[in-house]
Amino acid sequence: MTAPYQPVPASGGNDKTTLWGVLGIVFALCCAPLGIVFAVLSMNEAKKVGKPPTLAYVGFGLAALSIIIGIISAATGAFSGMTSSTS
């Protein structure tokens, strides 16, 4: 009896899932729209190679949190004292 065909998992260096995921997380903290772009790239790559898109989900979550905090900060006037005065 022969064993059923088992697909060979992709080696660690062939896919960019981790790279895009980490970039998505890093950029989600400082530039949320760019973090979303990298998270989407990570999710697409993960689907292509059959890996779980965990890092993409973390990037999406952090980007959403960053956007929400920015909106709340702007609405409460947290940025109003950041004007530069030259005297």
Secondary structure, 3 states (H helix, E strand, C coil): CCCCCCCCCCCCCCCCHHHHHHHHHHHHHHCHHHHHHHHHHHHHHHHHHCCCCHHHHHHHHHHHHHHHHHHHHHHCCCCHHHCCCCC
